[in-house]
């Protein structure tokens, strides 16, 4: 869901920077039209690429380093490749 929220925030910032009333009216009409169409027919998008912010990437990397350190100290045991394949 973070991806959707980030995209929404980015879109809101873009719209707030528009100073042309005609463009804003077109966007409003387009969104209202899309809202009615999607309510009638749900659309599933498989083309959406997951997006992570720099902060999320760094947080995940930091977590991975902490887990690796715990593993090296013998305080955390990783799954074997066989266990991972068995989950699939």
Biopython code that builds the backbone (N, CA, C, O; Angstrom):
import numpy as np
from Bio.PDB.StructureBuilder import StructureBuilder

atoms = [
    (1, "UNK", "N", (0.800, -1.205, 0.000)),
    (1, "UNK", "CA", (0.000, 0.000, 0.000)),
    (1, "UNK", "C", (0.838, 1.261, 0.000)),
    (1, "UNK", "O", (0.374, 2.320, -0.422)),
    (2, "UNK", "N", (2.060, 1.153, 0.467)),
    (2, "UNK", "CA", (2.917, 2.323, 0.475)),
    (2, "UNK", "C", (3.096, 2.870, -0.932)),
    (2, "UNK", "O", (3.211, 4.080, -1.125)),
    (3, "UNK", "N", (3.119, 1.999, -1.889)),
    (3, "UNK", "CA", (3.292, 2.430, -3.265)),
    (3, "UNK", "C", (2.119, 3.292, -3.705)),
    (3, "UNK", "O", (2.321, 4.331, -4.335)),
    (4, "UNK", "N", (0.917, 2.887, -3.390)),
    (4, "UNK", "CA", (-0.275, 3.652, -3.778)),
    (4, "UNK", "C", (-0.266, 5.011, -3.091)),
    (4, "UNK", "O", (-0.545, 6.031, -3.720)),
    (5, "UNK", "N", (0.052, 5.023, -1.808)),
    (5, "UNK", "CA", (0.067, 6.283, -1.068)),
    (5, "UNK", "C", (1.113, 7.240, -1.626)),
    (5, "UNK", "O", (0.861, 8.440, -1.726)),
    (6, "UNK", "N", (2.268, 6.729, -1.984)),
    (6, "UNK", "CA", (3.319, 7.579, -2.536)),
    (6, "UNK", "C", (2.897, 8.139, -3.891)),
    (6, "UNK", "O", (3.145, 9.309, -4.185)),
    (7, "UNK", "N", (2.266, 7.315, -4.710)),
    (7, "UNK", "CA", (1.798, 7.774, -6.016)),
    (7, "UNK", "C", (0.712, 8.826, -5.847)),
    (7, "UNK", "O", (0.690, 9.820, -6.573)),
    (8, "UNK", "N", (-0.193, 8.609, -4.887)),
    (8, "UNK", "CA", (-1.247, 9.593, -4.629)),
    (8, "UNK", "C", (-0.638, 10.919, -4.196)),
    (8, "UNK", "O", (-1.054, 11.974, -4.675)),
    (9, "UNK", "N", (0.333, 10.882, -3.305)),
    (9, "UNK", "CA", (0.974, 12.119, -2.841)),
    (9, "UNK", "C", (1.680, 12.839, -3.978)),
    (9, "UNK", "O", (1.622, 14.065, -4.074)),
    (10, "UNK", "N", (2.341, 12.084, -4.833)),
    (10, "UNK", "CA", (3.031, 12.680, -5.970)),
    (10, "UNK", "C", (2.027, 13.345, -6.915)),
    (10, "UNK", "O", (2.267, 14.448, -7.405)),
    (11, "UNK", "N", (0.907, 12.670, -7.167)),
    (11, "UNK", "CA", (-0.121, 13.227, -8.039)),
    (11, "UNK", "C", (-0.730, 14.489, -7.440)),
    (11, "UNK", "O", (-0.981, 15.463, -8.151)),
    (12, "UNK", "N", (-0.965, 14.470, -6.136)),
    (12, "UNK", "CA", (-1.523, 15.649, -5.462)),
    (12, "UNK", "C", (-0.577, 16.830, -5.602)),
    (12, "UNK", "O", (-1.016, 17.946, -5.881)),
    (13, "UNK", "N", (0.723, 16.597, -5.410)),
    (13, "UNK", "CA", (1.697, 17.684, -5.566)),
    (13, "UNK", "C", (1.679, 18.232, -6.988)),
    (13, "UNK", "O", (1.734, 19.445, -7.190)),
    (14, "UNK", "N", (1.601, 17.336, -7.978)),
    (14, "UNK", "CA", (1.565, 17.776, -9.375)),
    (14, "UNK", "C", (0.341, 18.633, -9.652)),
    (14, "UNK", "O", (0.436, 19.668, -10.311)),
    (15, "UNK", "N", (-0.811, 18.199, -9.148)),
    (15, "UNK", "CA", (-2.052, 18.941, -9.390)),
    (15, "UNK", "C", (-2.003, 20.294, -8.684)),
    (15, "UNK", "O", (-2.475, 21.290, -9.232)),
    (16, "UNK", "N", (-1.445, 20.343, -7.493)),
    (16, "UNK", "CA", (-1.366, 21.609, -6.770)),
    (16, "UNK", "C", (-0.483, 22.634, -7.480)),
    (16, "UNK", "O", (-0.636, 23.838, -7.271)),
    (17, "UNK", "N", (0.428, 22.168, -8.309)),
    (17, "UNK", "CA", (1.315, 23.078, -9.037)),
    (17, "UNK", "C", (0.723, 23.584, -10.347)),
    (17, "UNK", "O", (1.341, 24.407, -11.023)),
    (18, "UNK", "N", (-0.462, 23.107, -10.716)),
    (18, "UNK", "CA", (-1.098, 23.548, -11.962)),
    (18, "UNK", "C", (-1.833, 24.855, -11.706)),
    (18, "UNK", "O", (-2.624, 24.959, -10.768)),
    (19, "UNK", "N", (-1.567, 25.854, -12.545)),
    (19, "UNK", "CA", (-2.191, 27.167, -12.387)),
    (19, "UNK", "C", (-3.155, 27.496, -13.520)),
    (19, "UNK", "O", (-3.615, 28.634, -13.616)),
    (20, "UNK", "N", (-3.467, 26.546, -14.367)),
    (20, "UNK", "CA", (-4.368, 26.751, -15.503)),
    (20, "UNK", "C", (-5.725, 26.126, -15.178)),
    (20, "UNK", "O", (-5.834, 24.913, -14.998)),
    (21, "UNK", "N", (-6.745, 26.962, -15.107)),
    (21, "UNK", "CA", (-8.085, 26.498, -14.732)),
    (21, "UNK", "C", (-8.631, 25.471, -15.712)),
    (21, "UNK", "O", (-9.336, 24.547, -15.305)),
    (22, "UNK", "N", (-8.321, 25.615, -16.991)),
    (22, "UNK", "CA", (-8.824, 24.678, -17.995)),
    (22, "UNK", "C", (-8.231, 23.284, -17.799)),
    (22, "UNK", "O", (-8.932, 22.282, -17.939)),
    (23, "UNK", "N", (-6.962, 23.223, -17.479)),
    (23, "UNK", "CA", (-6.327, 21.924, -17.243)),
    (23, "UNK", "C", (-6.906, 21.281, -15.995)),
    (23, "UNK", "O", (-7.152, 20.075, -15.973)),
    (24, "UNK", "N", (-7.123, 22.077, -14.957)),
    (24, "UNK", "CA", (-7.707, 21.539, -13.726)),
    (24, "UNK", "C", (-9.120, 20.993, -13.969)),
    (24, "UNK", "O", (-9.484, 19.949, -13.427)),
    (25, "UNK", "N", (-9.909, 21.696, -14.778)),
    (25, "UNK", "CA", (-11.256, 21.219, -15.104)),
    (25, "UNK", "C", (-11.198, 19.910, -15.883)),
    (25, "UNK", "O", (-12.001, 19.006, -15.650)),
    (26, "UNK", "N", (-10.228, 19.810, -16.825)),
    (26, "UNK", "CA", (-10.074, 18.570, -17.592)),
    (26, "UNK", "C", (-9.694, 17.410, -16.683)),
    (26, "UNK", "O", (-10.212, 16.303, -16.832)),
    (27, "UNK", "N", (-8.802, 17.660, -15.753)),
    (27, "UNK", "CA", (-8.397, 16.607, -14.804)),
    (27, "UNK", "C", (-9.586, 16.169, -13.967)),
    (27, "UNK", "O", (-9.816, 14.975, -13.777)),
    (28, "UNK", "N", (-10.352, 17.156, -13.461)),
    (28, "UNK", "CA", (-11.521, 16.825, -12.647)),
    (28, "UNK", "C", (-12.528, 15.991, -13.438)),
    (28, "UNK", "O", (-13.048, 14.997, -12.931)),
    (29, "UNK", "N", (-12.799, 16.391, -14.672)),
    (29, "UNK", "CA", (-13.738, 15.645, -15.503)),
    (29, "UNK", "C", (-13.223, 14.241, -15.801)),
    (29, "UNK", "O", (-13.985, 13.273, -15.779)),
    (30, "UNK", "N", (-11.939, 14.139, -16.075)),
    (30, "UNK", "CA", (-11.343, 12.827, -16.347)),
    (30, "UNK", "C", (-11.460, 11.918, -15.135)),
    (30, "UNK", "O", (-11.842, 10.755, -15.264)),
    (31, "UNK", "N", (-11.133, 12.439, -13.957)),
    (31, "UNK", "CA", (-11.195, 11.629, -12.743)),
    (31, "UNK", "C", (-12.620, 11.193, -12.425)),
    (31, "UNK", "O", (-12.843, 10.056, -12.010)),
    (32, "UNK", "N", (-13.570, 12.079, -12.614)),
    (32, "UNK", "CA", (-14.967, 11.713, -12.363)),
    (32, "UNK", "C", (-15.447, 10.666, -13.349)),
    (32, "UNK", "O", (-16.193, 9.757, -12.985)),
    (33, "UNK", "N", (-15.018, 10.793, -14.607)),
    (33, "UNK", "CA", (-15.383, 9.804, -15.622)),
    (33, "UNK", "C", (-14.766, 8.452, -15.276)),
    (33, "UNK", "O", (-15.441, 7.427, -15.357)),
    (34, "UNK", "N", (-13.488, 8.440, -14.892)),
    (34, "UNK", "CA", (-12.802, 7.199, -14.525)),
    (34, "UNK", "C", (-13.446, 6.560, -13.300)),
    (34, "UNK", "O", (-13.559, 5.337, -13.215)),
    (35, "UNK", "N", (-13.866, 7.395, -12.353)),
    (35, "UNK", "CA", (-14.481, 6.890, -11.129)),
    (35, "UNK", "C", (-15.756, 6.110, -11.444)),
    (35, "UNK", "O", (-16.010, 5.059, -10.856)),
    (36, "UNK", "N", (-16.554, 6.630, -12.376)),
    (36, "UNK", "CA", (-17.790, 5.949, -12.754)),
    (36, "UNK", "C", (-17.510, 4.673, -13.537)),
    (36, "UNK", "O", (-18.198, 3.668, -13.353)),
    (37, "UNK", "N", (-16.510, 4.705, -14.404)),
    (37, "UNK", "CA", (-16.186, 3.528, -15.211)),
    (37, "UNK", "C", (-15.603, 2.409, -14.366)),
    (37, "UNK", "O", (-15.934, 1.241, -14.574)),
    (38, "UNK", "N", (-14.744, 2.745, -13.419)),
    (38, "UNK", "CA", (-14.132, 1.704, -12.586)),
    (38, "UNK", "C", (-15.126, 1.132, -11.592)),
    (38, "UNK", "O", (-14.988, -0.014, -11.166)),
    (39, "UNK", "N", (-16.119, 1.911, -11.221)),
    (39, "UNK", "CA", (-17.149, 1.397, -10.327)),
    (39, "UNK", "C", (-17.959, 0.313, -11.034)),
    (39, "UNK", "O", (-18.426, -0.637, -10.405)),
    (40, "UNK", "N", (-18.120, 0.466, -12.338)),
    (40, "UNK", "CA", (-18.867, -0.516, -13.112)),
    (40, "UNK", "C", (-18.032, -1.751, -13.438)),
    (40, "UNK", "O", (-18.544, -2.871, -13.452)),
    (41, "UNK", "N", (-16.757, -1.541, -13.696)),
    (41, "UNK", "CA", (-15.902, -2.624, -14.167)),
    (41, "UNK", "C", (-14.542, -2.552, -13.481)),
    (41, "UNK", "O", (-13.719, -1.709, -13.838)),
    (42, "UNK", "N", (-14.290, -3.426, -12.497)),
    (42, "UNK", "CA", (-12.987, -3.382, -11.820)),
    (42, "UNK", "C", (-11.855, -3.745, -12.779)),
    (42, "UNK", "O", (-11.975, -4.672, -13.580)),
    (43, "UNK", "N", (-10.764, -3.003, -12.682)),
    (43, "UNK", "CA", (-9.614, -3.221, -13.547)),
    (43, "UNK", "C", (-8.430, -3.633, -12.680)),
    (43, "UNK", "O", (-8.142, -3.001, -11.664)),
    (44, "UNK", "N", (-7.755, -4.690, -13.090)),
    (44, "UNK", "CA", (-6.569, -5.149, -12.378)),
    (44, "UNK", "C", (-5.357, -4.822, -13.231)),
    (44, "UNK", "O", (-5.266, -5.234, -14.388)),
    (45, "UNK", "N", (-4.436, -4.083, -12.654)),
    (45, "UNK", "CA", (-3.239, -3.694, -13.387)),
    (45, "UNK", "C", (-2.066, -4.556, -12.941)),
    (45, "UNK", "O", (-1.679, -4.538, -11.772)),
    (46, "UNK", "N", (-1.511, -5.304, -13.870)),
    (46, "UNK", "CA", (-0.356, -6.130, -13.560)),
    (46, "UNK", "C", (0.931, -5.452, -13.977)),
    (46, "UNK", "O", (2.018, -5.969, -13.719)),
    (47, "UNK", "N", (0.822, -4.295, -14.620)),
    (47, "UNK", "CA", (1.997, -3.594, -15.113)),
    (47, "UNK", "C", (2.623, -2.686, -14.060)),
    (47, "UNK", "O", (3.703, -2.139, -14.284)),
    (48, "UNK", "N", (1.965, -2.518, -12.921)),
    (48, "UNK", "CA", (2.462, -1.622, -11.900)),
    (48, "UNK", "C", (3.762, -2.164, -11.319)),
    (48, "UNK", "O", (3.831, -3.309, -10.874)),
    (49, "UNK", "N", (4.773, -1.333, -11.332)),
    (49, "UNK", "CA", (6.076, -1.723, -10.810)),
    (49, "UNK", "C", (6.171, -1.245, -9.365)),
    (49, "UNK", "O", (5.940, -0.067, -9.091)),
    (50, "UNK", "N", (6.504, -2.131, -8.446)),
    (50, "UNK", "CA", (6.632, -1.682, -7.055)),
    (50, "UNK", "C", (7.714, -0.614, -6.937)),
    (50, "UNK", "O", (8.787, -0.741, -7.527)),
    (51, "UNK", "N", (7.435, 0.410, -6.193)),
    (51, "UNK", "CA", (8.367, 1.510, -6.032)),
    (51, "UNK", "C", (8.694, 1.660, -4.563)),
    (51, "UNK", "O", (7.802, 1.701, -3.715)),
    (52, "UNK", "N", (9.975, 1.742, -4.270)),
    (52, "UNK", "CA", (10.402, 1.951, -2.894)),
    (52, "UNK", "C", (11.182, 3.259, -2.842)),
    (52, "UNK", "O", (11.991, 3.554, -3.721)),
    (53, "UNK", "N", (10.925, 4.024, -1.808)),
    (53, "UNK", "CA", (11.665, 5.271, -1.639)),
    (53, "UNK", "C", (13.078, 4.952, -1.149)),
    (53, "UNK", "O", (13.367, 3.833, -0.725)),
    (54, "UNK", "N", (13.939, 5.947, -1.217)),
    (54, "UNK", "CA", (15.310, 5.768, -0.748)),
    (54, "UNK", "C", (15.312, 5.398, 0.735)),
    (54, "UNK", "O", (16.103, 4.559, 1.165)),
    (55, "UNK", "N", (14.437, 6.016, 1.508)),
    (55, "UNK", "CA", (14.362, 5.733, 2.938)),
    (55, "UNK", "C", (13.955, 4.277, 3.188)),
    (55, "UNK", "O", (14.500, 3.623, 4.077)),
    (56, "UNK", "N", (12.997, 3.772, 2.403)),
    (56, "UNK", "CA", (12.571, 2.380, 2.555)),
    (56, "UNK", "C", (13.690, 1.408, 2.192)),
    (56, "UNK", "O", (13.890, 0.398, 2.866)),
    (57, "UNK", "N", (14.412, 1.721, 1.127)),
    (57, "UNK", "CA", (15.525, 0.865, 0.709)),
    (57, "UNK", "C", (16.593, 0.832, 1.793)),
    (57, "UNK", "O", (17.100, -0.234, 2.142)),
    (58, "UNK", "N", (16.931, 2.006, 2.324)),
    (58, "UNK", "CA", (17.947, 2.066, 3.366)),
    (58, "UNK", "C", (17.494, 1.359, 4.639)),
    (58, "UNK", "O", (18.300, 0.706, 5.301)),
    (59, "UNK", "N", (16.218, 1.480, 4.987)),
    (59, "UNK", "CA", (15.695, 0.796, 6.170)),
    (59, "UNK", "C", (15.755, -0.715, 5.985)),
    (59, "UNK", "O", (16.130, -1.439, 6.907)),
    (60, "UNK", "N", (15.387, -1.194, 4.804)),
    (60, "UNK", "CA", (15.456, -2.632, 4.533)),
    (60, "UNK", "C", (16.893, -3.128, 4.557)),
    (60, "UNK", "O", (17.165, -4.216, 5.065)),
    (61, "UNK", "N", (17.815, -2.340, 4.012)),
    (61, "UNK", "CA", (19.229, -2.710, 4.014)),
    (61, "UNK", "C", (19.763, -2.755, 5.444)),
    (61, "UNK", "O", (20.513, -3.661, 5.809)),
    (62, "UNK", "N", (19.370, -1.769, 6.247)),
    (62, "UNK", "CA", (19.786, -1.730, 7.651)),
    (62, "UNK", "C", (19.273, -2.966, 8.397)),
    (62, "UNK", "O", (20.005, -3.571, 9.180)),
    (63, "UNK", "N", (18.019, -3.332, 8.151)),
    (63, "UNK", "CA", (17.435, -4.517, 8.790)),
    (63, "UNK", "C", (18.182, -5.780, 8.361)),
    (63, "UNK", "O", (18.448, -6.653, 9.187)),
    (64, "UNK", "N", (18.518, -5.880, 7.089)),
    (64, "UNK", "CA", (19.256, -7.042, 6.579)),
    (64, "UNK", "C", (20.629, -7.141, 7.234)),
    (64, "UNK", "O", (21.074, -8.233, 7.587)),
    (65, "UNK", "N", (21.297, -6.006, 7.397)),
    (65, "UNK", "CA", (22.618, -6.010, 8.045)),
    (65, "UNK", "C", (22.518, -6.452, 9.497)),
    (65, "UNK", "O", (23.368, -7.200, 9.980)),
    (66, "UNK", "N", (21.477, -5.992, 10.200)),
    (66, "UNK", "CA", (21.274, -6.397, 11.597)),
    (66, "UNK", "C", (21.026, -7.897, 11.697)),
    (66, "UNK", "O", (21.562, -8.567, 12.580)),
    (67, "UNK", "N", (20.206, -8.420, 10.778)),
    (67, "UNK", "CA", (19.933, -9.857, 10.790)),
    (67, "UNK", "C", (21.188, -10.664, 10.470)),
    (67, "UNK", "O", (21.419, -11.716, 11.065)),
    (68, "UNK", "N", (21.991, -10.180, 9.539)),
    (68, "UNK", "CA", (23.240, -10.859, 9.204)),
    (68, "UNK", "C", (24.178, -10.868, 10.403)),
    (68, "UNK", "O", (24.816, -11.882, 10.686)),
    (69, "UNK", "N", (24.265, -9.751, 11.105)),
    (69, "UNK", "CA", (25.119, -9.676, 12.294)),
    (69, "UNK", "C", (24.644, -10.673, 13.353)),
    (69, "UNK", "O", (25.453, -11.373, 13.961)),
    (70, "UNK", "N", (23.332, -10.731, 13.568)),
    (70, "UNK", "CA", (22.794, -11.691, 14.540)),
    (70, "UNK", "C", (23.094, -13.129, 14.122)),
    (70, "UNK", "O", (23.383, -13.976, 14.967)),
    (71, "UNK", "N", (23.027, -13.400, 12.829)),
    (71, "UNK", "CA", (23.334, -14.739, 12.323)),
    (71, "UNK", "C", (24.793, -15.082, 12.571)),
    (71, "UNK", "O", (25.115, -16.193, 12.995)),
    (72, "UNK", "N", (25.667, -14.135, 12.309)),
    (72, "UNK", "CA", (27.103, -14.372, 12.511)),
    (72, "UNK", "C", (27.434, -14.571, 13.988)),
    (72, "UNK", "O", (28.379, -15.287, 14.319)),
    (73, "UNK", "N", (26.663, -13.942, 14.879)),
    (73, "UNK", "CA", (26.858, -14.109, 16.314)),
    (73, "UNK", "C", (26.186, -15.376, 16.837)),
    (73, "UNK", "O", (26.331, -15.713, 18.012)),
    (74, "UNK", "N", (25.458, -16.074, 15.982)),
    (74, "UNK", "CA", (24.776, -17.305, 16.379)),
    (74, "UNK", "C", (23.455, -17.075, 17.094)),
    (74, "UNK", "O", (22.920, -18.001, 17.703)),
    (75, "UNK", "N", (22.918, -15.864, 17.034)),
    (75, "UNK", "CA", (21.671, -15.530, 17.727)),
    (75, "UNK", "C", (20.446, -15.662, 16.827)),
    (75, "UNK", "O", (19.315, -15.626, 17.311)),
    (76, "UNK", "N", (20.664, -15.812, 15.530)),
    (76, "UNK", "CA", (19.565, -15.933, 14.578)),
    (76, "UNK", "C", (19.952, -16.960, 13.532)),
    (76, "UNK", "O", (21.058, -16.933, 12.993)),
    (77, "UNK", "N", (19.032, -17.862, 13.253)),
    (77, "UNK", "CA", (19.319, -18.905, 12.264)),
    (77, "UNK", "C", (18.512, -18.639, 10.998)),
    (77, "UNK", "O", (17.296, -18.454, 11.052)),
    (78, "UNK", "N", (19.200, -18.621, 9.859)),
    (78, "UNK", "CA", (18.538, -18.413, 8.579)),
    (78, "UNK", "C", (17.933, -19.718, 8.081)),
    (78, "UNK", "O", (18.347, -20.803, 8.487)),
    (79, "UNK", "N", (16.941, -19.597, 7.189)),
    (79, "UNK", "CA", (16.370, -20.771, 6.527)),
    (79, "UNK", "C", (17.343, -21.252, 5.461)),
    (79, "UNK", "O", (18.081, -20.461, 4.874)),
    (80, "UNK", "N", (17.334, -22.549, 5.219)),
    (80, "UNK", "CA", (18.158, -23.101, 4.153)),
    (80, "UNK", "C", (17.442, -22.893, 2.816)),
    (80, "UNK", "O", (16.247, -22.597, 2.779)),
    (81, "UNK", "N", (18.184, -23.049, 1.730)),
    (81, "UNK", "CA", (17.588, -22.912, 0.403)),
    (81, "UNK", "C", (16.488, -23.941, 0.191)),
    (81, "UNK", "O", (15.478, -23.657, -0.452)),
    (82, "UNK", "N", (16.689, -25.135, 0.733)),
    (82, "UNK", "CA", (15.643, -26.184, 0.619)),
    (82, "UNK", "C", (14.368, -25.761, 1.322)),
    (82, "UNK", "O", (13.274, -25.978, 0.801)),
    (83, "UNK", "N", (14.492, -25.159, 2.502)),
    (83, "UNK", "CA", (13.302, -24.709, 3.229)),
    (83, "UNK", "C", (12.561, -23.621, 2.445)),
    (83, "UNK", "O", (11.330, -23.602, 2.411)),
    (84, "UNK", "N", (13.310, -22.729, 1.825)),
    (84, "UNK", "CA", (12.675, -21.688, 1.013)),
    (84, "UNK", "C", (11.946, -22.280, -0.185)),
    (84, "UNK", "O", (10.831, -21.868, -0.505)),
    (85, "UNK", "N", (12.586, -23.264, -0.857)),
    (85, "UNK", "CA", (11.951, -23.899, -2.006)),
    (85, "UNK", "C", (10.721, -24.700, -1.595)),
    (85, "UNK", "O", (9.742, -24.764, -2.338)),
    (86, "UNK", "N", (10.769, -25.305, -0.422)),
    (86, "UNK", "CA", (9.616, -26.069, 0.061)),
    (86, "UNK", "C", (8.399, -25.172, 0.298)),
    (86, "UNK", "O", (7.257, -25.613, 0.160)),
    (87, "UNK", "N", (8.652, -23.915, 0.655)),
    (87, "UNK", "CA", (7.541, -22.972, 0.881)),
    (87, "UNK", "C", (6.810, -22.642, -0.414)),
    (87, "UNK", "O", (5.628, -22.299, -0.403)),
    (88, "UNK", "N", (7.525, -22.748, -1.526)),
    (88, "UNK", "CA", (6.902, -22.444, -2.821)),
    (88, "UNK", "C", (6.001, -23.578, -3.194)),
    (88, "UNK", "O", (5.368, -23.542, -4.250)),
]
sb = StructureBuilder()
sb.init_structure("model")
sb.init_model(0)
sb.init_chain("A")
sb.init_seg("    ")
for serial, (resi, resn, name, xyz) in enumerate(atoms, 1):
    if name == "N":
        sb.init_residue(resn, " ", resi, " ")
    sb.init_atom(name, np.array(xyz, "f"), 0.0, 1.0, " ", f" {name:<3s}", serial, name[0])
structure = sb.get_structure()
